[in-house]
């Protein structure tokens, strides 16, 4: 899958720029889950292994949020964010 072909077909509804990024569910899930999972992992290793039980809860919660919020169209020029599938 070529990202350039996927990205250039959309325009920003606010400024009509073609420099937009499409944020999909798995990318959003990775970006929102990475830091909390690393912090829980460090706390589980250094302090209490019981903290490791929170990792599935963080991932499941972020997955539910990602399903609701994505796909997102993000303009790099004016920082406009459109949720849901963009109209072509």
C-alpha positions in Angstrom: 0.0 0.0 0.0 1.5 3.3 -1.1 0.9 6.1 1.4 1.4 8.8 -1.1 -1.4 7.6 -3.3 -3.7 7.2 -0.2 -2.9 10.7 1.1 -3.0 12.8 -2.0 -6.5 12.0 -2.9 -7.9 14.1 0.0 -8.0 17.8 0.6 -8.4 19.7 3.8 -11.9 21.1 4.1 -10.7 24.2 5.9 -7.7 25.4 3.8 -8.0 23.2 0.7 -4.4 22.0 1.2 -3.5 18.6 -0.2 -0.9 18.0 2.6 -3.1 15.8 4.8 -2.5 12.6 6.7 -5.0 9.8 7.2 -4.8 8.3 10.7 -6.1 4.8 10.9 -7.2 2.7 13.8 -4.0 0.7 14.4 -1.7 3.6 14.1 -3.8 5.6 16.6 -3.9 2.6 18.9 -0.1 2.2 18.8 0.5 6.0 19.4 -1.8 6.2 22.4 -0.9 2.9 24.0 2.9 2.9 23.7 3.8 5.3 26.6 1.3 4.0 29.2 2.3 0.4 28.5 6.0 1.3 28.8 5.4 3.1 32.1 3.3 0.2 33.5 6.0 -2.3 32.3 8.7 -0.2 34.1 6.6 0.0 37.3 5.9 -3.7 37.2 9.6 -4.6 36.8 11.0 -2.1 39.4 8.2 -1.8 42.0 5.4 -4.4 42.0 4.7 -7.1 39.4 1.0 -6.6 40.1 1.1 -3.5 37.9 1.5 -5.8 34.9 -2.2 -6.7 35.1 -3.1 -3.2 34.0 -1.5 -3.6 30.5 -4.5 -5.5 28.9 -6.9 -2.9 30.4 -4.9 0.0 28.8 -4.8 -1.7 25.4 -8.5 -2.6 25.4 -9.5 0.9 26.5 -7.4 2.5 23.8 -8.8 0.1 21.2 -12.3 1.0 22.1 -11.4 4.7 21.8 -9.6 4.1 18.5 -12.6 2.4 17.0 -14.8 5.4 17.8 -12.4 8.2 16.7 -10.7 6.8 13.6 -10.2 7.3 10.7 -9.0 10.9 11.1 -8.0 13.3 8.5 -5.3 15.7 9.8 -4.1 18.7 7.8 -0.4 19.4 8.2 -0.8 23.1 7.2 -3.6 24.4 9.4 -3.8 21.5 11.9 -7.5 20.9 11.1 -8.8 17.5 12.3 -11.8 15.8 10.7 -13.1 12.6 12.4 -14.9 9.9 10.5 -14.4 8.9 6.9 -13.7 12.0 4.8 -15.9 12.7 1.8 -14.1 12.5 -1.6 
